[in-house]
Amino acid sequence: MQNIFKYLKGDNVIWVITILLLGLSTLSVYSFVPILVKTAGGTPFGYLFKHIIYIAIGFSAMYWIHRQDPKYVERLSKFIFYLAIGLLIFTFFFGVRVNDASRWVRIPIIGLTFQSSDFAKLALVIFLSRRLITNKDSFDSWKKSLFKVIFPILLICALIAKDNFSTAALIFLVSLLILFIGKFPLSKLLGGIGIGLLGLLLFVLLHLALPAMNILPRFDTWMNRFFKAYGEGGASVENMQAINAKLAIHNGGYTGVGVGDGDLKHYTPEAYADFFYSSFVEEFGLIGAILLVFLYLILFYRILKIGLNAKHLFETYLSIGIGLLLLSQALVNMFVCTGLMPVTGQNMPFLAMGGSAMVMSCISLGIVLAIARKNETNGKDVSAMKNEVKNGN
């Protein structure tokens, strides 16, 4: 094991948790895809092979990035942000459409798809972490605060919200938390919330007033999911996916029915992604579910610790932002499966069937590990200087 950690720098705990989650994902995804085989064709092994390809891409990117200096991420923050906007606009017009939503870009030649919002989430966190450093002195100005900080958040969220409201809401919330941690003026923060809510209300009113324009094509889906979760339609046939998720959790008991022996995964759409947690609980049980929650909490704690130990505030904000993104995504998946939230499209980081979410999660952790590696190097340099001074005396 020590020989392996000679090459994996930064934080050994994060490496171990990541490898555990990725290994577990291969087992669980192979078990959870029967519904996909039934609806889209193919074989479980075919989907597993595709998932392993995404794992290989993500882990390779994670390894390469963790060997780089985080200062390059900071220097490229503006370019990464503009690239994210470009990808979102391209997806808006030319993306692959599924269920009235244009979220994916198909990569030529290899045929794999990439969800641009997964890249945009990380890009916005990087951009905001940089802006909190470079524009700190101008935060007293409403004009500069709105243009340089609030507007970029609203722009990214607006480009995503049309086809993926839950992701836009999640990014908006995480962005506000980053600004709060970065001591962004509370009055401007509340102003940003107000502008965001007013903008959303305006689009909803325009959609209702001009239905022929179909400004928000998934508006009815959002409303149906909300009222099915909290209204009278909670036990309807149309809400069967959420009902099956709860039944799967109930069926799991304390120890689970065993890997591959779950029944509800055959009837729950997206059992391998949006309803991953319920499928996991059915086969691994309450004990396995609690252990999984602890893994995510430990991962979040280690990311926070790395950020707080960083010497540069940009690295602190970036680490905390990445930690919030990963944890909030996992929590939303759990809340949806347990009926605490309406159905959304958030899957479990590092566990759900691979794709751009898997790759971007690995890249995000690669950045955190690069910061940890830098902290480790700085700590050794400080210790060496202390020893030199001590020996000199």
Backbone torsions as a table, in degrees:
resi	resn	phi	psi	omega
1	MET	NA	-40.2	178.8
2	GLN	-61.9	-34.5	178.2
3	ASN	-63.9	-35.5	178.9
4	ILE	-67.8	-43.2	-176.6
5	PHE	-72.7	-6.1	171.3
6	LYS	-66.9	-26.5	-178.4
7	TYR	-101.5	-24.0	-179.6
8	LEU	-100.4	98.2	-175.9
9	LYS	-92.0	172.6	174.5
10	GLY	103.2	-95.0	-176.1
11	ASP	-136.0	113.7	-176.8
12	ASN	-64.2	-34.4	-178.4
13	VAL	-64.4	-43.4	179.0
14	ILE	-63.5	-41.0	178.0
15	TRP	-61.3	-45.1	-178.0
16	VAL	-64.1	-46.2	-179.7
17	ILE	-62.8	-42.7	179.9
18	THR	-62.4	-46.2	179.5
19	ILE	-63.7	-39.3	177.0
20	LEU	-61.6	-46.8	-178.9
21	LEU	-65.0	-42.5	179.4
22	LEU	-65.6	-40.0	177.4
23	GLY	-65.2	-42.0	178.4
24	LEU	-64.8	-33.2	-178.9
25	SER	-64.8	-35.0	179.1
26	THR	-64.7	-38.3	179.2
27	LEU	-70.5	-47.0	-175.4
28	SER	-71.9	-40.0	179.9
29	VAL	-62.8	-42.6	178.0
30	TYR	-59.6	-33.0	-179.1
31	SER	-81.5	-28.1	-169.9
32	PHE	-96.5	0.3	-174.2
33	VAL	-91.7	4.4	-180.0
34	PRO	-54.6	-37.5	179.9
35	ILE	-64.8	-35.8	178.9
36	LEU	-71.0	-39.3	176.0
37	VAL	-61.4	-39.4	-178.3
38	LYS	-68.7	-38.7	-173.6
39	THR	-92.6	-32.6	-175.0
40	ALA	-115.6	-6.5	-178.5
41	GLY	85.1	-172.0	-178.2
42	GLY	89.1	-169.6	-179.9
43	THR	-130.3	154.7	176.8
44	PRO	-56.0	-39.6	-179.2
45	PHE	-66.3	-35.3	178.4
46	GLY	-62.5	-44.7	178.5
47	TYR	-68.5	-35.7	177.0
48	LEU	-63.6	-42.1	180.0
49	PHE	-62.0	-43.3	177.9
50	LYS	-63.5	-40.4	178.3
51	HIS	-62.3	-42.1	179.6
52	ILE	-64.7	-34.0	176.6
53	ILE	-61.9	-45.3	178.3
54	TYR	-64.1	-39.2	177.0
55	ILE	-61.2	-44.2	-179.6
56	ALA	-62.6	-42.5	178.3
57	ILE	-64.1	-46.9	-178.3
58	GLY	-64.1	-45.6	-177.7
59	PHE	-68.0	-37.0	177.4
60	SER	-63.8	-43.7	178.4
61	ALA	-64.6	-40.1	179.0
62	MET	-61.0	-45.3	-179.8
63	TYR	-64.0	-45.1	-177.4
64	TRP	-65.3	-44.7	-177.5
65	ILE	-65.7	-36.9	-176.3
66	HIS	-68.7	-14.1	177.0
67	ARG	-88.9	-4.3	-177.0
68	GLN	-97.4	163.1	177.1
69	ASP	-82.1	130.2	-179.6
70	PRO	-59.0	-16.7	-178.7
71	LYS	-62.8	-27.1	178.7
72	TYR	-69.3	-33.9	175.8
73	VAL	-64.4	-41.4	179.5
74	GLU	-64.7	-43.4	-178.9
75	ARG	-66.2	-30.7	-178.1
76	LEU	-94.1	7.1	-172.9
77	SER	-57.9	-43.2	-178.6
78	LYS	-68.2	-42.6	178.3
79	PHE	-62.1	-42.7	179.9
80	ILE	-62.4	-40.0	179.5
81	PHE	-64.6	-47.0	179.6
82	TYR	-65.5	-35.3	176.5
83	LEU	-63.3	-40.2	178.5
84	ALA	-62.3	-42.7	178.0
85	ILE	-61.9	-44.0	178.4
86	GLY	-59.7	-43.0	179.5
87	LEU	-65.0	-39.9	179.6
88	LEU	-65.9	-40.7	178.3
89	ILE	-66.6	-42.6	177.5
90	PHE	-60.7	-43.1	179.1
91	THR	-63.8	-36.8	180.0
92	PHE	-58.0	-40.2	-176.0
93	PHE	-96.4	-35.4	-171.1
94	PHE	-123.0	8.4	-176.9
95	GLY	-70.4	161.3	175.7
96	VAL	-73.5	126.5	-176.3
97	ARG	-96.5	131.2	175.5
98	VAL	-138.5	124.2	-179.9
99	ASN	54.7	48.0	178.2
100	ASP	64.7	14.8	180.0
101	ALA	-121.1	130.6	177.5
102	SER	-105.7	94.2	-174.1
103	ARG	-118.5	-18.7	-169.0
104	TRP	-114.4	147.8	172.2
105	VAL	-115.7	128.4	179.7
106	ARG	-86.5	125.5	-180.0
107	ILE	-77.9	124.6	-178.3
108	PRO	-60.0	156.0	175.3
109	ILE	73.6	-60.6	-175.2
110	ILE	-80.5	-19.4	174.2
111	GLY	78.9	0.6	178.5
112	LEU	-76.8	152.4	179.9
113	THR	-105.2	153.2	-178.2
114	PHE	-133.5	129.3	179.8
115	GLN	-92.6	113.1	-172.5
116	SER	-63.9	-28.1	179.8
117	SER	-65.7	-27.8	177.2
118	ASP	-64.3	-39.3	176.4
119	PHE	-71.4	-39.8	-177.0
120	ALA	-63.5	-34.6	179.3
121	LYS	-59.1	-51.2	-179.2
122	LEU	-67.0	-39.8	-179.3
123	ALA	-59.8	-41.2	-179.1
124	LEU	-68.3	-39.4	177.7
125	VAL	-62.4	-43.2	178.0
126	ILE	-62.6	-46.3	-178.0
127	PHE	-62.4	-46.0	-179.5
128	LEU	-65.7	-38.5	178.7
129	SER	-60.5	-37.9	177.6
130	ARG	-71.8	-43.3	-178.2
131	ARG	-64.0	-32.9	178.3
132	LEU	-65.2	-20.6	178.0
133	ILE	-91.7	-50.9	-171.7
134	THR	-76.6	-25.3	-175.6
135	ASN	-115.6	20.4	-177.1
136	LYS	-59.6	-38.4	-176.1
137	ASP	-73.4	-14.5	-177.5
138	SER	-102.7	9.2	-176.7
139	PHE	-70.4	-17.7	178.7
140	ASP	-71.6	-18.6	-179.7
141	SER	-89.3	125.2	178.5
142	TRP	-63.2	-42.2	-176.7
143	LYS	-62.3	-48.1	-178.4
144	LYS	-69.7	-37.4	179.3
145	SER	-63.8	-44.0	-179.4
146	LEU	-67.3	-44.8	-174.9
147	PHE	-72.6	-41.1	-172.9
148	LYS	-90.0	-20.7	-175.5
149	VAL	-123.3	-55.9	-174.8
150	ILE	-69.7	-45.2	-177.5
151	PHE	-59.9	-43.8	177.2
152	PRO	-58.4	-37.3	178.0
153	ILE	-64.1	-49.0	-178.2
154	LEU	-64.0	-35.7	-179.7
155	LEU	-64.5	-48.9	179.5
156	ILE	-62.3	-44.9	-178.6
157	CYS	-64.7	-38.7	-180.0
158	ALA	-66.2	-39.0	-179.7
159	LEU	-68.3	-28.1	-178.7
160	ILE	-89.8	-35.2	-168.5
161	ALA	-59.7	-34.3	-176.0
162	LYS	-56.1	-40.1	-176.3
163	ASP	-110.2	-12.5	-176.5
164	ASN	-151.3	77.4	-174.1
165	PHE	-64.2	-39.5	-176.8
166	SER	-62.8	-39.8	178.2
167	THR	-67.0	-41.4	178.6
168	ALA	-61.9	-43.3	179.3
169	ALA	-64.1	-39.9	179.8
170	LEU	-65.1	-44.4	178.7
171	ILE	-63.8	-41.1	179.7
172	PHE	-60.7	-45.2	-179.7
173	LEU	-64.7	-46.2	179.6
174	VAL	-63.0	-39.0	179.1
175	SER	-62.1	-42.9	178.5
176	LEU	-63.3	-39.0	178.4
177	LEU	-65.1	-39.2	178.0
178	ILE	-63.6	-43.7	178.7
179	LEU	-63.3	-39.4	178.5
180	PHE	-63.6	-44.4	178.6
181	ILE	-63.9	-36.4	179.9
182	GLY	-80.1	10.3	176.9
183	LYS	61.3	35.3	172.4
184	PHE	-65.8	137.4	-175.8
185	PRO	-51.7	132.2	-175.4
186	LEU	-62.3	-37.1	-179.9
187	SER	-62.5	-41.3	178.1
188	LYS	-69.7	-34.2	178.9
189	LEU	-64.6	-46.0	177.6
190	LEU	-65.2	-34.9	176.5
191	GLY	-63.7	-40.0	177.4
192	GLY	-63.5	-40.2	177.3
193	ILE	-62.2	-43.9	-179.9
194	GLY	-62.9	-43.3	179.3
195	ILE	-63.8	-40.9	179.9
196	GLY	-63.1	-44.1	-179.9
197	LEU	-68.1	-39.2	177.8
198	LEU	-65.4	-39.3	177.8
199	GLY	-62.9	-43.2	178.1
200	LEU	-63.0	-43.6	179.3
201	LEU	-61.9	-39.8	179.5
202	LEU	-62.1	-45.4	179.6
203	PHE	-64.7	-38.2	179.0
204	VAL	-64.7	-44.3	179.9
205	LEU	-64.8	-39.8	177.1
206	LEU	-64.4	-38.9	178.8
207	HIS	-63.8	-42.2	-179.7
208	LEU	-72.3	-34.8	-178.8
209	ALA	-77.1	-30.8	-177.5
210	LEU	-125.2	68.6	-175.6
211	PRO	-61.8	-27.2	-178.8
212	ALA	-64.8	-28.4	-179.2
213	MET	-76.1	-20.8	178.3
214	ASN	51.5	53.0	-176.7
215	ILE	-62.4	-39.8	178.4
216	LEU	-119.4	86.5	-173.7
217	PRO	-62.7	-20.6	-178.4
218	ARG	-106.5	15.5	-178.0
219	PHE	-60.2	-45.2	179.7
220	ASP	-62.4	-36.4	177.7
221	THR	-64.1	-41.5	178.5
222	TRP	-61.7	-46.6	-178.3
223	MET	-64.9	-42.2	179.6
224	ASN	-61.4	-42.9	-179.8
225	ARG	-65.0	-39.1	-179.4
226	PHE	-65.8	-49.0	-176.3
227	PHE	-72.2	-27.9	175.7
228	LYS	-69.2	-33.0	-178.9
229	ALA	-78.3	-38.5	-172.6
230	TYR	-119.8	-8.0	-177.0
231	GLY	-102.7	-159.4	-176.2
232	GLU	-73.0	-18.1	-177.0
233	GLY	-86.9	16.2	-175.7
234	GLY	-63.4	-27.0	-178.3
235	ALA	-111.1	21.9	-177.5
236	SER	-81.1	165.3	178.2
237	VAL	-64.2	-34.2	-179.3
238	GLU	-64.1	-21.9	-179.4
239	ASN	-100.0	26.7	-173.3
240	MET	-62.9	-32.0	-179.2
241	GLN	-63.2	-40.7	178.2
242	ALA	-70.1	-36.8	178.1
243	ILE	-64.9	-44.0	178.6
244	ASN	-62.6	-34.7	178.6
245	ALA	-62.9	-44.1	178.7
246	LYS	-66.4	-39.8	178.0
247	LEU	-63.5	-37.5	178.8
248	ALA	-62.8	-42.5	178.3
249	ILE	-63.7	-42.6	178.2
250	HIS	-64.0	-39.9	-177.5
251	ASN	-67.6	-25.2	-177.1
252	GLY	-68.9	-30.2	-178.2
253	GLY	60.8	-149.3	-177.6
254	TYR	-82.4	-37.5	-172.9
255	THR	-114.7	-5.1	179.3
256	GLY	84.5	164.5	-179.0
257	VAL	-88.1	-7.7	-179.7
258	GLY	108.4	148.1	-178.4
259	VAL	-63.3	125.9	179.5
260	GLY	89.1	-8.9	-174.7
261	ASP	-103.2	6.9	178.7
262	GLY	-67.3	143.6	-179.0
263	ASP	-97.3	-42.1	-172.3
264	LEU	-69.5	-22.0	179.3
265	LYS	-62.6	-20.3	179.1
266	HIS	-76.1	-13.7	-175.1
267	TYR	-124.6	-1.6	-177.9
268	THR	-103.8	110.9	176.4
269	PRO	-58.9	144.7	179.1
270	GLU	60.1	33.6	177.4
271	ALA	-62.6	-22.6	-178.2
272	TYR	-92.1	-2.0	-175.9
273	ALA	-141.1	-87.3	-174.3
274	ASP	-63.2	-29.5	179.2
275	PHE	-115.2	35.7	-178.3
276	PHE	-61.7	-44.7	-173.6
277	TYR	-61.5	-40.4	-179.9
278	SER	-66.1	-40.4	177.6
279	SER	-65.0	-37.9	179.5
280	PHE	-64.5	-45.1	-179.0
281	VAL	-64.5	-38.0	-179.5
282	GLU	-61.0	-41.0	-175.6
283	GLU	-91.8	-25.8	-177.8
284	PHE	-109.6	-11.1	174.3
285	GLY	79.8	177.1	-178.8
286	LEU	-62.0	-38.7	-179.5
287	ILE	-62.6	-46.3	178.1
288	GLY	-63.4	-37.6	179.9
289	ALA	-64.6	-41.9	179.4
290	ILE	-66.0	-41.8	177.3
291	LEU	-61.8	-38.0	178.8
292	LEU	-64.8	-42.0	177.5
293	VAL	-61.3	-42.7	178.9
294	PHE	-62.8	-37.2	177.7
295	LEU	-60.4	-45.0	179.4
296	TYR	-66.5	-39.1	179.2
297	LEU	-66.6	-39.9	176.9
298	ILE	-64.5	-42.1	177.5
299	LEU	-59.7	-45.0	179.3
300	PHE	-63.3	-41.6	179.1
301	TYR	-62.2	-43.6	-179.6
302	ARG	-65.5	-37.6	177.9
303	ILE	-65.3	-43.7	177.2
304	LEU	-60.6	-43.3	-178.9
305	LYS	-61.9	-41.5	178.3
306	ILE	-63.0	-43.8	179.7
307	GLY	-63.7	-42.6	-178.9
308	LEU	-70.4	-23.8	178.3
309	ASN	-86.9	-7.6	-178.6
310	ALA	-69.0	146.0	-179.3
311	LYS	-83.4	-22.1	-176.6
312	HIS	-108.1	130.9	-176.3
313	LEU	-61.3	-33.2	177.0
314	PHE	-56.9	-44.0	-179.4
315	GLU	-68.5	-33.1	176.7
316	THR	-64.9	-51.7	-179.2
317	TYR	-62.2	-40.5	-177.7
318	LEU	-65.6	-45.1	179.1
319	SER	-61.8	-46.6	-179.4
320	ILE	-63.5	-41.2	179.2
321	GLY	-61.9	-43.1	178.3
322	ILE	-64.9	-41.9	177.8
323	GLY	-60.6	-42.1	178.3
324	LEU	-65.1	-39.5	178.5
325	LEU	-60.9	-49.8	-176.2
326	LEU	-66.7	-45.2	-177.7
327	LEU	-67.6	-43.5	-178.3
328	SER	-63.8	-37.5	178.3
329	GLN	-63.8	-43.4	178.5
330	ALA	-65.1	-42.0	-179.3
331	LEU	-64.2	-40.6	179.3
332	VAL	-61.9	-42.6	178.0
333	ASN	-60.0	-43.1	178.8
334	MET	-65.3	-42.6	-178.9
335	PHE	-65.2	-38.5	178.5
336	VAL	-65.1	-44.8	-177.5
337	CYS	-66.9	-29.6	-179.6
338	THR	-93.4	2.2	176.3
339	GLY	82.9	11.1	179.9
340	LEU	-82.5	-15.7	178.9
341	MET	-137.4	157.1	173.8
342	PRO	-64.5	162.2	-179.9
343	VAL	-63.4	130.2	177.1
344	THR	-131.9	-176.7	-178.3
345	GLY	-107.4	33.0	-178.3
346	GLN	-97.0	126.2	179.3
347	ASN	-104.8	178.5	-176.4
348	MET	-85.9	121.6	179.2
349	PRO	-57.9	133.4	176.4
350	PHE	73.1	-5.7	-175.6
351	LEU	-116.8	-42.4	-177.5
352	ALA	-65.2	161.9	-175.1
353	MET	-56.1	132.2	-168.5
354	GLY	-56.5	157.7	-179.8
355	GLY	172.4	-157.8	179.6
356	SER	-63.0	-31.1	178.3
357	ALA	-62.5	-41.6	178.0
358	MET	-62.7	-47.5	-177.4
359	VAL	-64.0	-45.9	-177.4
360	MET	-69.9	-32.3	174.8
361	SER	-63.3	-42.5	178.2
362	CYS	-65.2	-41.0	178.3
363	ILE	-63.4	-40.8	178.9
364	SER	-60.0	-46.5	178.6
365	LEU	-67.2	-31.6	175.9
366	GLY	-59.7	-40.1	177.8
367	ILE	-64.9	-44.2	178.6
368	VAL	-60.5	-42.5	-180.0
369	LEU	-67.8	-31.8	175.1
370	ALA	-64.4	-39.7	176.4
371	ILE	-66.0	-41.6	178.1
372	ALA	-62.6	-40.8	179.1
373	ARG	-63.2	-39.6	177.6
374	LYS	-66.9	-41.7	176.6
375	ASN	-58.9	-42.4	-179.6
376	GLU	-62.8	-42.6	178.9
377	THR	-65.8	-43.0	178.5
378	ASN	-63.0	-38.6	178.6
379	GLY	-63.6	-41.2	178.4
380	LYS	-66.4	-37.7	179.4
381	ASP	-65.5	-41.4	179.0
382	VAL	-64.4	-42.5	179.5
383	SER	-63.1	-40.2	180.0
384	ALA	-64.2	-40.5	179.4
385	MET	-65.1	-41.1	178.8
386	LYS	-62.2	-41.2	179.2
387	ASN	-65.1	-38.0	178.7
388	GLU	-64.9	-43.0	179.3
389	VAL	-64.4	-41.7	-179.0
390	LYS	-64.3	-44.0	-179.9
391	ASN	-68.9	-31.7	179.0
392	GLY	-68.3	-33.5	178.1
393	ASN	-76.1	NA	NA
